[in-house]
């Protein structure tokens, strides 16, 4: 059945131009699906009125899960009855967003039958977004998805669906197996992912190298970013080839090194690896000649978030270097100590990063039993207001803490 | 007998979705080369090659379109494809023989090829008026207009470095735009209009008060009903109160619009990651084509492209020349709104005589 589409003169203007048109996508779906047809009409109205028409979500979901479905109702249900409820389902994507056409077609078939026929490939956190269906279709959709082994992702105050770069599947810079690690963490924390029990959301993102293609340092509470400890691997013949092909190694590579730890004499490239900051620039520019070292692992950083509530944060270093080997027990133990503390002491809607700002990194480290190291700060404190916790009294035993042996 | 209900089985394991050339060379990739815009080859230690063609996709994708992608992947890629962290679709092949016919088919479908290397990749964005209750602007529409205008920079590699654009339709930033070369951020500018008739039924008053980061909300009795009042001069339009209480709506056609933030980055290459900083405090919502936004962004892209050194991202360039110079060069008027007045604002004041004239 092909529906007659509503008149949408404003949206029609977005069918022109070279960039793929989302209006064409909605129209394609709307020809077959009355939900998408109503969505088109409601969006046209928003374009005229310059305001959205979606109400706050109610609590909807599938049995036994507390997250993964975003409830949505429009504020004009009598005029747009087919989308009076229009809930979104977040479906946990496979690591690295790789698919077979067989798997994608099965998802499409389910969504053709159960929902609007519209998706996001993918949402900002990384899930497959099935955009819009009615309350009575949520449980059947989940049941259909279970038959093809796709599970629901996170929403609300839980572990959000972890995501990762394509890592060792297609990148020579992957310093650990991001896709397997992302899968292992996702499987280890299914309960935390599906049943919100935290003060607020908690995101993991796994990047294979400091280029950070999944923006983990900006967007995840725990950022696991691949790095290496030994020397950059160098292929001298390939360097000569880059030079012979016209690359200006001094201006393109050496002058852009933030550590100023490289020299080029026209023939030989020297790297003083003890000062290398693992920024990736030289490796990015000469991928045939330079590669990360062989002693690989990850830097673990904590606390990134967008502005709501207390301001945006980037993640900061928690563990400068750790080998990334399954089953990642040391990391998972630490994650659980962090969650225990944050669940006990964190305020509602307070992300881990904000919690650390409030209690102080020093106190936070003590509570999670991690020793402070200089890599955790950009520089030591500039103010002299130090909170010493103990002091000596006259007559204290000389062997008390703080006494030097000499 | 009822079927046992499965839960908590997690995502399917990725391995079943990998093409054979990836399975065989997993972790063995040696180097890659960008062959031309939107096309790259990865070469393995074993000598195997993996060709990738990257095409623009709109994020909002119909099942009809996904099936068209699948048809192409079946025809040219042995039934395998992937998506990127910026909503692009990628086709993966173990030989170069199908690259050109695939590109021709993608172009016929209306999907430009590009977004690799020194180019503008697709805009990470949010739901906007399509599906969000707190949007201050549309997302897909603004993205469509900006990318239509900048399409040459997606399809070619003629920029000094990478340029990453992101859009979030409100300060909640589902698009986490705060570390982008150019961030388009929907903003509200009118304090919440309190629905006193319903607030006491819908919301917990202590939670509403506590939600405000500037303590602008306090309990009040209005027309005999328990409600709240907002000290309007303290409201910075974050909408956190609306998130916890539907009776505090912020959206307002006369006052909502778009702000532009620049100079952020996520990668550690050269300079450490940086937040984006405010360039243009407010541009109007002017659907369907948002001309003020597309013009402002084109001007920023072209100013950077004309003046940055090779590899220099937007923020690295501005840090080198200094923000006052940037404002002079761009013609953007520096206003009170550009000066931070939230936490740690003092750290953003200029604390030296390192100035250009």
Interface residues (C-beta under 8 A of the other chain):
Chain A: X10 X11 X13 X14 X16 X17 X18 X19 X20 X21 X22 X23 X24 X25 X26 X28 X29 X32 X36 X39 X43 X46 X47 X49 X50 X51 X52 X53 X54 X55 X56 X57 X63 X64 X65 X72 X86 X88 X92 X93 X94 X95 X96 X97 X98 X99 X100 X101 X102 X103 X104 X105 X107 X108 X111 X112 X117 X118 X119 X120 X121 X122 X123 X124 X126 X131 X132 X143 X146 X149 X150 X151 X163 X165 X166 X168 X169 X170 X171 X172 X174 X177 X179 X183 X186 X187 X190 X191 X194 X210 X211 X212 X213 X214 X215 X217 X218 X219 X225 X251 X252 X256 X258 X277 X278 X279 X280 X281 X284 X285 X287 X288 X291 X306 X307 X308 X309 X310 X311 X312 X314 X348 X349
Chain B: X5 X6 X7 X8 X9 X10 X11 X12 X13 X14 X16 X17 X18 X22 X26 X27 X29 X30 X31 X32 X33 X42 X50 X52 X56 X57 X58 X59 X60 X61 X62 X63 X64 X65 X66 X67 X69 X70 X71 X73 X74 X79 X80 X81 X82 X83 X84 X85 X87 X89 X92 X110 X111 X112 X124 X125 X126 X127 X128 X129 X130 X131 X132 X133 X134 X135 X138 X140 X141 X143 X144 X145 X147 X148 X151 X154 X168 X171 X172 X173 X174 X175 X176 X177 X178 X179 X207 X210 X211 X213 X238 X240 X243 X244 X246 X251 X252 X253 X256 X264 X266 X267 X268 X269 X270 X271 X273 X275 X285 X287 X288 X289 X310 X311 X342 X343 X344
